[in-house]
């Protein structure tokens, strides 16, 4: 049986198991109550379960007296931007992002287009569990509206970040893998508008994922081949809802998700030095790059909303997460693959350098990312034991992060899956692997004994 995940990233479950129509209707009612029967923007990704989930959510929202604006199939950042564009009171995106295709989820957004904070999420869940959602009569039910302008609104915002005429002259050759996800149309349209010669794979909106949606090295092998065979200048791999981007070099080598953020941050700081916000699991490259410009880095617990809130609070000029989630406040306070693509292309244009050359200029770090299956009930003893380890610095804001002079390890419960993640970083891959292996084995033993 799959595990229903309720947390800072919304509500996620397995279709046909625990993500039931009844649950979805009740969550829709609860959110409709939380926004006081206001206007709610709804978008979804390409998953085959999207229509089922959408109509169940619609039923709950309508029964609470909400006015719904249906955006259709769009990426998460595109939908989030439309909340403010349309003056809505909140929004719901139906997408399990990087989770496998059998999963689906609801991501809840407030009126400024930013995800709900933990406190706001608790308010919503209190309404849901309390069973005191609004239920209006027939005379207060609204017809569902449809708006197809989300992609165009998104593209127009991102186009302001780049020199369109110069990019058109340069004519970058770009290979892109969108995993048949919601970001397929907008990625292809943007690349066309800035004059790129594009080779695309997996850009059909057919609801079927040809690979695991997470844009990690093992999942984008086909893109590596396409870049190398076609002589592309760069390759981009998106996840299913287009809020994360990974980069492939001109040699067909996987550069990765962490570099997506590092490239974007360095480019932004080159023009506008200022504070940067990122999470505890993100590479130290960000600290080193920020240090070049005298900029401070604010670290937060993992989760887009935590980074976004820190960016707003500290007036950060750049931010994001090491999973390829780039945030540029000039576009939106949310992770956005399209923004990442635009900033990296503009960075290549202005420097005249290849992806490989830009990567070679970055500080050298290596990461190891491992995981252990673990229910929420067993997480507490795991973290208690890890927090007793000796380190130069111990941070317990989000699981336990142990900082050492020559590396770090972060052990935390996933917001999106029933697992404990063990991320480590060091100056060599062997050292990073040893660090992660040590704590993975420790976590496995604690889970076994719990």
C-alpha positions in Angstrom: 0.0 0.0 0.0 1.3 3.5 -0.8 1.7 6.1 1.9 -0.4 9.2 1.9 2.1 12.1 2.3 0.8 15.3 4.0 3.3 18.1 4.5 4.9 21.3 3.3 4.8 20.1 -0.3 1.0 19.5 -0.2 -0.9 16.2 -0.2 0.5 13.2 -2.2 -0.8 9.7 -2.6 -1.1 6.8 -5.0 -4.1 6.8 -7.3 -6.3 3.7 -6.8 -4.9 3.3 -3.3 -5.1 6.2 -0.9 -5.6 9.2 -3.1 -9.4 8.6 -3.4 -12.1 10.8 -4.8 -13.6 11.2 -1.3 -10.3 12.5 0.0 -9.9 14.9 -2.9 -13.5 16.3 -2.6 -13.0 16.9 1.1 -9.6 18.6 0.5 -11.2 20.8 -2.1 -13.9 21.8 0.3 -11.4 22.5 3.0 -9.3 24.7 0.7 -12.5 26.5 -0.5 -13.3 27.2 3.1 -9.7 28.4 3.8 -10.0 31.0 1.0 -13.4 32.0 2.2 -15.3 30.8 -0.9 -13.1 33.0 -3.1 -11.6 32.7 -6.6 -9.4 29.6 -7.1 -7.0 29.0 -10.0 -6.5 25.3 -10.8 -4.0 23.7 -13.2 -2.8 20.2 -13.6 0.1 18.2 -15.2 -0.2 15.5 -17.9 -0.7 12.5 -15.6 -3.5 10.1 -16.8 -5.2 10.6 -13.4 -5.3 14.3 -13.8 -8.9 14.5 -14.9 -10.2 12.3 -12.2 -8.4 14.3 -9.5 -9.4 17.7 -11.1 -13.1 16.9 -11.2 -13.1 15.6 -7.6 -11.3 18.8 -6.5 -13.7 20.9 -8.5 -16.7 19.3 -6.8 -15.2 20.2 -3.4 -14.4 23.8 -4.3 -17.7 24.4 -6.0 -19.6 23.0 -3.0 -17.8 25.5 -0.8 -19.0 28.4 -3.0 -15.7 29.0 -4.9 -15.3 30.5 -8.4 -12.9 28.3 -10.3 -10.6 29.3 -13.1 -9.5 26.1 -14.9 -6.1 26.6 -16.6 -6.0 23.1 -18.1 -2.6 21.3 -18.5 0.1 23.7 -17.4 3.4 23.6 -15.4 3.3 24.4 -11.7 5.2 27.8 -12.1 2.8 28.9 -14.9 -0.2 28.1 -12.8 1.3 29.8 -9.7 1.9 33.0 -11.7 -1.7 33.2 -12.8 -3.0 33.4 -9.3 -1.7 37.0 -9.0 -2.3 37.7 -12.6 -6.1 36.9 -12.2 -6.4 38.4 -8.7 -7.4 35.0 -7.3 -7.6 34.2 -3.6 -5.5 31.0 -4.0 -4.7 28.2 -6.3 -4.3 24.4 -6.5 -1.9 22.6 -8.8 -2.6 18.9 -9.4 0.8 17.4 -9.9 3.1 14.9 -8.0 6.1 16.6 -9.7 9.0 14.2 -9.7 7.1 11.2 -8.2 6.4 8.2 -10.4 3.3 8.2 -12.6 1.1 6.2 -10.2 1.2 9.1 -7.8 -0.7 12.4 -7.9 -0.9 15.3 -5.6 -2.4 18.7 -4.6 -0.2 21.7 -4.1 -1.9 24.6 -2.4 -1.0 28.2 -3.1 -2.0 31.5 -1.4 -3.1 34.7 -3.1 0.5 35.8 -3.9 1.2 32.7 -5.8 3.5 31.2 -3.1 2.9 27.8 -1.6 1.3 27.6 1.8 3.6 27.8 4.8 3.6 25.0 7.4 1.4 27.1 9.6 -1.0 27.9 6.8 -1.0 24.2 5.9 -1.9 23.3 9.4 -4.9 25.7 9.3 -6.0 24.0 6.1 -5.7 20.5 7.6 -7.5 21.6 10.8 -10.5 22.5 8.6 -10.1 19.2 6.7 -9.9 17.0 9.8 -12.5 19.1 11.7 -15.1 18.4 9.0 -16.4 21.9 9.2 -16.0 23.0 5.6 -18.4 25.4 4.0 -21.3 24.0 2.0 -23.4 26.4 0.0 -26.8 26.1 -1.5 -27.6 25.6 -5.2 -28.1 29.4 -5.7 -24.5 30.1 -4.7 -22.8 27.6 -7.0 -20.7 29.1 -9.9 -19.9 27.9 -13.4 -16.3 26.9 -14.0 -14.3 29.4 -16.1 -11.5 28.5 -18.4 -8.4 30.5 -19.1 -5.7 29.4 -21.6 -3.3 32.3 -21.0 -1.0 30.8 -18.4 1.8 29.8 -20.8 1.8 33.1 -22.7 1.9 35.0 -19.4 4.8 32.9 -18.2 6.8 33.2 -21.4 6.4 37.0 -21.6 7.8 37.3 -18.0 10.8 35.1 -18.7 11.6 36.9 -22.0 12.4 40.0 -20.0 15.4 38.3 -18.5 17.2 37.8 -21.8 18.6 39.7 -24.8 16.2 38.2 -27.4 17.9 39.7 -30.4 21.4 38.6 -29.4 20.1 35.1 -28.6 18.5 34.9 -32.1 21.8 35.9 -33.7 23.7 33.3 -31.6 21.3 30.4 -32.5 22.1 28.0 -29.7 21.5 24.4 -30.5 19.5 23.0 -27.6 18.3 19.5 -26.8 15.4 19.3 -24.4 13.7 16.4 -22.6 10.4 17.3 -20.9 9.4 13.8 -19.8 6.1 14.3 -21.7 5.3 16.7 -18.9 3.2 19.9 -18.6 6.3 22.1 -19.4 6.7 20.6 -22.9 4.8 23.3 -24.9 6.1 26.3 -23.0 9.8 25.1 -23.3 9.5 24.5 -27.0 7.8 27.8 -27.6 10.3 29.8 -25.6 13.3 28.2 -27.3 11.8 28.9 -30.6 11.1 32.6 -29.7 14.8 33.1 -28.8 16.0 31.6 -32.0 17.3 28.3 -30.7 17.7 25.2 -33.0 15.9 22.7 -30.9 16.0 18.9 -30.8 13.3 17.6 -28.5 12.5 14.3 -27.0 9.6 13.2 -24.8 7.6 16.4 -25.4 4.2 14.9 -26.0 1.2 15.6 -23.7 0.0 12.0 -23.7 0.0 11.4 -20.0 2.7 8.7 -20.2 6.1 9.2 -18.7 8.9 7.5 -20.8 11.3 7.8 -17.8 11.2 8.5 -14.1 10.2 12.2 -13.9 13.1 13.2 -11.6 15.8 14.6 -13.9 18.8 12.7 -12.4 21.7 11.2 -14.4 20.3 7.7 -14.6 16.9 9.0 -15.8 18.1 11.2 -18.7 20.4 8.8 -20.5 18.5 9.3 -23.8 19.1 13.1 -23.6 22.8 12.6 -23.2 22.9 10.6 -26.4 20.8 13.2 -28.3 23.1 16.0 -27.2 26.3 14.2 -28.2 24.9 12.8 -31.5 23.3 16.1 -32.6 26.2 18.4 -31.6 24.0 20.5 -29.3 25.4 23.3 -27.2 23.4 22.3 -24.2 20.8 19.9 -23.0 18.0 20.6 -20.6 15.9 18.0 -18.7 12.7 18.9 -16.9 10.6 17.1 -14.4 6.9 16.4 -14.9 5.6 19.8 -13.7 8.4 22.0 -15.0 9.7 23.5 -11.8 13.1 21.7 -11.9 15.8 21.7 -14.6 19.0 19.7 -15.0 21.8 20.5 -17.4 23.8 18.4 -19.9 27.1 19.7 -21.4 28.0 20.1 -25.1 29.9 16.8 -24.7 26.8 14.9 -23.7 27.9 14.8 -20.0 25.5 15.1 -17.2 26.3 18.3 -15.4 23.4 18.1 -13.0 20.7 19.8 -11.0 23.0 21.6 -8.5 24.9 23.3 -11.3 21.6 24.7 -12.7 21.2 26.7 -9.6 24.9 27.6 -9.3 25.0 28.9 -12.9 21.8 31.0 -12.4 23.1 32.4 -9.1 26.5 33.4 -10.5 24.9 35.0 -13.6 22.4 37.0 -11.4 25.1 38.1 -8.9 27.3 39.3 -11.8 24.7 41.9 -12.6 23.1 42.5 -9.2 25.0 41.3 -6.0 22.8 40.7 -3.1 21.5 38.1 -0.6 20.9 34.5 -1.9 18.6 31.9 -0.3 18.7 28.2 -0.6 18.0 25.1 1.5 20.2 23.0 3.8 20.6 20.2 1.3 22.1 22.4 -1.5 25.8 22.3 -2.5 28.4 24.6 -0.9 29.1 25.9 -4.4 26.4 28.4 -3.7 28.3 29.8 -0.7 31.5 30.0 -2.7 29.9 31.7 -5.6 28.1 34.2 -3.4 31.3 34.9 -1.5 32.9 36.0 -4.8 30.5 38.9 -4.8 30.4 39.6 -1.1 26.8 38.2 -0.9 25.4 36.3 2.1 23.6 33.0 1.8 20.5 32.3 3.9 20.0 28.6 4.5 16.5 27.2 5.1 14.7 23.9 5.7 14.0 22.0 2.4 10.9 23.1 0.6 10.1 25.7 -2.0 8.0 27.8 0.4 10.8 28.0 3.0 13.2 29.4 0.4 10.6 31.7 -1.1 9.7 33.1 2.4 13.4 33.7 3.1 13.9 35.4 -0.2 11.0 37.8 0.5 12.2 38.4 4.1 15.8 39.1 3.2 15.2 40.7 -0.2 17.2 38.1 -1.9 18.1 38.6 -5.6 18.4 34.9 -6.3 17.5 31.6 -4.7 16.3 28.1 -5.2 17.0 24.5 -4.3 19.8 22.1 -5.4 17.3 19.8 -7.1 17.3 22.2 -10.1 14.7 24.6 -8.8 15.8 28.1 -9.8 14.0 31.1 -8.3 14.3 34.6 -9.8 12.1 37.1 -8.0 11.8 39.2 -11.1 9.7 36.4 -12.5 8.1 34.8 -9.5 8.8 33.5 -6.0 8.7 29.9 -7.0 11.0 27.3 -8.7 10.8 27.5 -12.4 12.6 25.4 -15.1 11.9 28.0 -17.8 13.6 30.7 -15.8 16.6 28.4 -15.2 16.8 27.7 -19.0 16.7 31.4 -19.8 19.3 32.5 -17.3 21.7 29.8 -18.3 21.4 30.5 -22.0 22.0 34.2 -21.3 25.0 33.4 -19.1 26.5 31.3 -22.0 25.7 34.2 -24.4 27.4 36.9 -22.4 30.5 34.9 -21.4 30.9 33.2 -24.8 31.7 30.0 -22.9 30.5 26.4 -23.2 28.6 24.6 -20.5 31.7 22.6 -19.8 33.9 25.7 -19.5 31.4 27.3 -17.1 31.2 24.1 -15.0 35.0 23.9 -14.9 35.1 27.4 -13.3 32.9 26.3 -10.4 34.3 25.2 -7.1 34.7 21.4 -7.1 32.4 19.4 -4.9 30.8 16.0 -5.2 27.5 14.8 -3.8 26.1 11.5 -2.8 22.3 11.1 -2.6 20.9 8.0 -0.9 17.7 7.0 0.8 16.1 4.5 3.1 12.5 3.5 3.2 11.0 4.7 6.5 7.5 5.6 7.8 6.9 8.8 9.5 6.4 6.9 12.8 10.0 5.7 12.7 11.7 9.0 11.8 12.0 10.4 15.3 14.4 7.8 16.7 16.5 8.1 13.5 16.9 11.9 13.9 17.5 11.7 17.6 20.4 9.3 17.2 22.0 11.3 14.3 21.8 14.5 16.3 24.1 12.9 18.9 26.9 12.7 16.4 29.9 15.0 16.8 30.4 17.6 14.1 31.7 21.2 13.7 28.1 22.3 13.5 24.7 20.5 14.0 21.6 22.0 12.5 18.2 20.4 13.5 15.8 22.8 11.8 15.0 20.1 9.1 16.1 16.6 10.2 19.8 16.8 11.1 22.6 18.4 9.2 26.1 17.7 10.3 28.7 20.2 9.0 32.4 19.3 9.0 35.4 21.2 7.7 35.7 19.0 4.6 32.1 18.2 4.0 28.6 17.7 5.3 25.8 15.2 5.6 22.0 15.9 5.8 19.6 13.3 7.1 15.9 14.2 6.8 12.5 12.8 6.2 11.2 13.5 2.7 8.3 15.8 2.3 7.0 13.9 -0.8 7.8 10.2 -0.2 7.9 7.7 2.8 11.7 7.7 2.9 14.6 9.2 4.8 17.0 11.0 2.5 20.8 11.0 3.2 22.6 13.7 1.2 26.3 14.3 1.6 29.0 16.5 0.0 32.7 16.5 0.0 35.7 17.4 -2.2 35.9 14.0 -3.8 33.2 11.5 -4.9 34.8 8.8 -2.8 34.7 10.9 0.3 31.1 11.9 -0.3 30.1 8.3 -0.9 31.8 7.2 2.3 30.0 9.8 4.3 26.6 8.9 2.9 27.3 5.2 3.2 28.1 5.6 6.9 24.9 7.4 7.7 22.8 5.3 5.5 23.9 2.1 7.3 23.3 3.9 10.6 19.7 4.9 9.5 19.0 1.3 8.2 20.0 -0.1 11.6 17.9 2.4 13.6 14.9 1.8 11.4 15.3 -2.0 11.8 15.6 -1.7 15.6 12.8 0.8 16.0 
